[in-house]
Amino acid sequence: MTALDLDGTCVIVTGGASGIGRGIVDTVIEHGGRAAVWDIDEGRLRKTATIC
C-alpha cells in the first residue's frame, strides 16, 4: 500500500458529516489535507467542523 500525502491539498466533500463522506474527511485531515464540508445535518456538520 502506498503512503497518502495530501499536504497542501484542499477537497470539497458533500455529505461530509456522516458515513462515507465523514470517512473521506477524516482521511484527508489525517494525511495533511484540508476539507470544505457540506451537509444538511447541521448538528453533525458542526461536530465535524471541530476536527477540520
C-alpha positions in Angstrom: 0.0 0.0 0.0 1.3 3.5 -0.8 1.5 6.4 1.6 -1.0 9.1 1.1 0.4 12.7 1.2 -2.3 15.3 1.0 -0.3 18.2 2.5 -1.4 21.4 0.8 -4.5 19.8 -0.8 -8.0 21.1 -0.2 -11.0 18.9 -1.1 -14.7 19.6 -1.2 -16.9 16.9 0.5 -20.7 17.0 0.2 -22.5 14.8 2.7 -19.3 15.0 4.8 -20.9 14.9 8.3 -21.5 11.2 8.4 -21.0 7.9 6.7 -18.6 7.6 3.7 -18.3 11.4 3.4 -17.2 11.7 7.1 -14.7 8.9 6.4 -13.3 10.9 3.5 -13.0 14.0 5.6 -11.2 12.0 8.4 -8.8 10.5 5.9 -8.0 13.8 4.2 -7.3 15.5 7.6 -5.2 12.6 8.8 -3.0 12.8 5.8 -2.4 16.6 6.0 -5.1 17.9 3.7 -7.9 20.4 4.4 -11.6 19.8 3.7 -14.5 22.1 2.9 -17.5 20.1 4.1 -21.3 20.5 3.3 -24.2 18.5 4.8 -27.9 19.0 5.6 -27.4 17.8 9.2 -26.3 21.0 10.9 -25.6 19.3 14.2 -23.3 16.7 12.8 -21.7 19.3 10.5 -20.8 21.4 13.5 -19.3 18.3 15.2 -17.3 17.5 12.0 -16.1 21.1 11.8 -14.3 20.8 15.1 -11.8 18.4 13.5 -11.1 20.4 10.4 
